[in-house]
Amino acid sequence: MKTDPWFYSATGASFLVIMLVGFRAFVTRETGDAGRVIDPTIFRLDLIHGLAIAA
């Protein structure tokens, strides 16, 4: 059974879109649950870590 290379590209793109929609408050406003402000140092660390895991 041969896997179509487009499947992996589409799955990866879908994952990134779903992740950005789910974490849009975190990424755009740097806020956590219930509007909690996230420390800028921790925000950058979490953002880089999340993007590295998703890549």
OpenMM code with the backbone's topology and positions (N, CA, C; nanometers):
from openmm import Vec3, app, unit

residues = "MET LYS THR ASP PRO TRP PHE TYR SER ALA THR GLY ALA SER PHE LEU VAL ILE MET LEU VAL GLY PHE ARG ALA PHE VAL THR ARG GLU THR GLY ASP ALA GLY ARG VAL ILE ASP PRO THR ILE PHE ARG LEU ASP LEU ILE HIS GLY LEU ALA ILE ALA ALA".split()
positions = [
    Vec3(0.0841, -0.1171, 0.0000),
    Vec3(0.0000, 0.0000, 0.0000),
    Vec3(0.0893, 0.1243, 0.0000),
    Vec3(0.0742, 0.2071, -0.1010),
    Vec3(0.1554, 0.3271, -0.1148),
    Vec3(0.0802, 0.4476, -0.0570),
    Vec3(0.1511, 0.5225, 0.0278),
    Vec3(0.0905, 0.6407, 0.0890),
    Vec3(0.1172, 0.7623, 0.0013),
    Vec3(0.0145, 0.8391, -0.0203),
    Vec3(0.0250, 0.9589, -0.1024),
    Vec3(0.0994, 1.0685, -0.0260),
    Vec3(0.2056, 1.1288, -0.0851),
    Vec3(0.2793, 1.2352, -0.0163),
    Vec3(0.1924, 1.3566, 0.0174),
    Vec3(0.0887, 1.3811, -0.0605),
    Vec3(0.0002, 1.4951, -0.0326),
    Vec3(-0.0760, 1.4760, 0.0978),
    Vec3(-0.0962, 1.3500, 0.1357),
    Vec3(-0.1665, 1.3224, 0.2608),
    Vec3(-0.0910, 1.3826, 0.3786),
    Vec3(0.0403, 1.3622, 0.3830),
    Vec3(0.1199, 1.4136, 0.4938),
    Vec3(0.1246, 1.5662, 0.4937),
    Vec3(0.1339, 1.6258, 0.3767),
    Vec3(0.1337, 1.7719, 0.3677),
    Vec3(-0.0001, 1.8293, 0.4143),
    Vec3(-0.1073, 1.7695, 0.3694),
    Vec3(-0.2406, 1.8171, 0.4089),
    Vec3(-0.2646, 1.7971, 0.5581),
    Vec3(-0.2201, 1.6845, 0.6108),
    Vec3(-0.2366, 1.6577, 0.7528),
    Vec3(-0.1553, 1.7571, 0.8363),
    Vec3(-0.0325, 1.7840, 0.7952),
    Vec3(0.0511, 1.8803, 0.8665),
    Vec3(-0.0069, 2.0204, 0.8632),
    Vec3(-0.0549, 2.0627, 0.7475),
    Vec3(-0.1152, 2.1956, 0.7353),
    Vec3(-0.2421, 2.2051, 0.8205),
    Vec3(-0.3220, 2.1000, 0.8186),
    Vec3(-0.4441, 2.0992, 0.9004),
    Vec3(-0.4104, 2.1077, 1.0483),
    Vec3(-0.3078, 2.0355, 1.0908),
    Vec3(-0.2648, 2.0383, 1.2304),
    Vec3(-0.2241, 2.1792, 1.2718),
    Vec3(-0.1458, 2.2475, 1.1882),
    Vec3(-0.1021, 2.3832, 1.2208),
    Vec3(-0.2193, 2.4804, 1.2286),
    Vec3(-0.3138, 2.4685, 1.1369),
    Vec3(-0.4307, 2.5572, 1.1384),
    Vec3(-0.5141, 2.5334, 1.2639),
    Vec3(-0.5385, 2.4081, 1.2961),
    Vec3(-0.6173, 2.3759, 1.4152),
    Vec3(-0.5463, 2.4242, 1.5411),
    Vec3(-0.4140, 2.4075, 1.5461),
    Vec3(-0.3377, 2.4517, 1.6615),
    Vec3(-0.3443, 2.6038, 1.6764),
    Vec3(-0.3293, 2.6768, 1.5664),
    Vec3(-0.3336, 2.8236, 1.5738),
    Vec3(-0.4723, 2.8738, 1.6131),
    Vec3(-0.5767, 2.8085, 1.5642),
    Vec3(-0.7128, 2.8481, 1.6029),
    Vec3(-0.7335, 2.8228, 1.7519),
    Vec3(-0.6876, 2.7099, 1.8003),
    Vec3(-0.7052, 2.6757, 1.9407),
    Vec3(-0.6251, 2.7638, 2.0355),
    Vec3(-0.5083, 2.8074, 1.9902),
    Vec3(-0.4203, 2.8871, 2.0754),
    Vec3(-0.4149, 3.0335, 2.0328),
    Vec3(-0.5171, 3.0820, 1.9627),
    Vec3(-0.5108, 3.2186, 1.9093),
    Vec3(-0.5009, 3.3246, 2.0191),
    Vec3(-0.5679, 3.3073, 2.1314),
    Vec3(-0.5575, 3.4055, 2.2402),
    Vec3(-0.4158, 3.4063, 2.2968),
    Vec3(-0.3577, 3.2892, 2.3081),
    Vec3(-0.2215, 3.2784, 2.3597),
    Vec3(-0.1224, 3.3439, 2.2648),
    Vec3(-0.1362, 3.3193, 2.1354),
    Vec3(-0.0405, 3.3694, 2.0369),
    Vec3(-0.0605, 3.5180, 2.0085),
    Vec3(-0.1829, 3.5638, 1.9961),
    Vec3(-0.2066, 3.7022, 1.9547),
    Vec3(-0.2091, 3.8019, 2.0709),
    Vec3(-0.2647, 3.7616, 2.1854),
    Vec3(-0.2781, 3.8559, 2.2967),
    Vec3(-0.1886, 3.8239, 2.4148),
    Vec3(-0.1143, 3.7141, 2.4063),
    Vec3(-0.0242, 3.6704, 2.5138),
    Vec3(-0.0986, 3.6552, 2.6465),
    Vec3(-0.2188, 3.5957, 2.6397),
    Vec3(-0.2964, 3.5721, 2.7599),
    Vec3(-0.3258, 3.4236, 2.7736),
    Vec3(-0.3465, 3.3803, 2.8968),
    Vec3(-0.3792, 3.2417, 2.9242),
    Vec3(-0.5261, 3.2257, 2.9560),
    Vec3(-0.5577, 3.1245, 3.0353),
    Vec3(-0.6960, 3.1000, 3.0758),
    Vec3(-0.7514, 3.2188, 3.1525),
    Vec3(-0.8752, 3.2514, 3.1260),
    Vec3(-0.9476, 3.3588, 3.1951),
    Vec3(-0.8759, 3.4930, 3.1857),
    Vec3(-0.8025, 3.5166, 3.0769),
    Vec3(-0.7384, 3.6447, 3.0546),
    Vec3(-0.6120, 3.6685, 3.1346),
    Vec3(-0.5584, 3.5633, 3.1946),
    Vec3(-0.4346, 3.5752, 3.2723),
    Vec3(-0.3202, 3.6195, 3.1827),
    Vec3(-0.2437, 3.7196, 3.2262),
    Vec3(-0.1296, 3.7680, 3.1489),
    Vec3(-0.0117, 3.6736, 3.1724),
    Vec3(0.0552, 3.6356, 3.0628),
    Vec3(0.1678, 3.5433, 3.0700),
    Vec3(0.2971, 3.6239, 3.0664),
    Vec3(0.3899, 3.5895, 3.1538),
    Vec3(0.5204, 3.6558, 3.1584),
    Vec3(0.5861, 3.6457, 3.0203),
    Vec3(0.6412, 3.7556, 2.9665),
    Vec3(0.6983, 3.7547, 2.8312),
    Vec3(0.8082, 3.6500, 2.8109),
    Vec3(0.8899, 3.6241, 2.9118),
    Vec3(0.9957, 3.5242, 2.8983),
    Vec3(0.9362, 3.3851, 2.8812),
    Vec3(0.8388, 3.3521, 2.9624),
    Vec3(0.7735, 3.2219, 2.9532),
    Vec3(0.6947, 3.2125, 2.8233),
    Vec3(0.6322, 3.3223, 2.7817),
    Vec3(0.5566, 3.3219, 2.6566),
    Vec3(0.6459, 3.2836, 2.5394),
    Vec3(0.7622, 3.3486, 2.5277),
    Vec3(0.8533, 3.3175, 2.4163),
    Vec3(0.8995, 3.1727, 2.4220),
    Vec3(0.9339, 3.1259, 2.5409),
    Vec3(0.9794, 2.9884, 2.5577),
    Vec3(0.8703, 2.8900, 2.5162),
    Vec3(0.7474, 2.9118, 2.5617),
    Vec3(0.6370, 2.8238, 2.5262),
    Vec3(0.6063, 2.8288, 2.3770),
    Vec3(0.6101, 2.9465, 2.3188),
    Vec3(0.5819, 2.9601, 2.1760),
    Vec3(0.6858, 2.8862, 2.0920),
    Vec3(0.8134, 2.9053, 2.1233),
    Vec3(0.9203, 2.8366, 2.0498),
    Vec3(0.9097, 2.6854, 2.0677),
    Vec3(0.8826, 2.6427, 2.1884),
    Vec3(0.8683, 2.4991, 2.2151),
    Vec3(0.7515, 2.4405, 2.1363),
    Vec3(0.6373, 2.5082, 2.1382),
    Vec3(0.5207, 2.4593, 2.0656),
    Vec3(0.5430, 2.4521, 1.9162),
    Vec3(0.6090, 2.5528, 1.8605),
    Vec3(0.6377, 2.5518, 1.7168),
    Vec3(0.7385, 2.4418, 1.6819),
    Vec3(0.8356, 2.4187, 1.7688),
    Vec3(0.9342, 2.3130, 1.7435),
    Vec3(0.8683, 2.1759, 1.7463),
    Vec3(0.7765, 2.1558, 1.8392),
    Vec3(0.7059, 2.0278, 1.8477),
    Vec3(0.6185, 2.0078, 1.7237),
    Vec3(0.5560, 2.1140, 1.6772),
    Vec3(0.4658, 2.1043, 1.5617),
    Vec3(0.5415, 2.0845, 1.4305),
    Vec3(0.6666, 2.1254, 1.4260),
    Vec3(0.7422, 2.1183, 1.2990),
    Vec3(0.7827, 1.9802, 1.2625),
] * unit.nanometer
topology = app.Topology()
chain = topology.addChain("A")
for resn in residues:
    res = topology.addResidue(resn, chain)
    for name in ("N", "CA", "C"):
        topology.addAtom(name, app.Element.getBySymbol(name[0]), res)
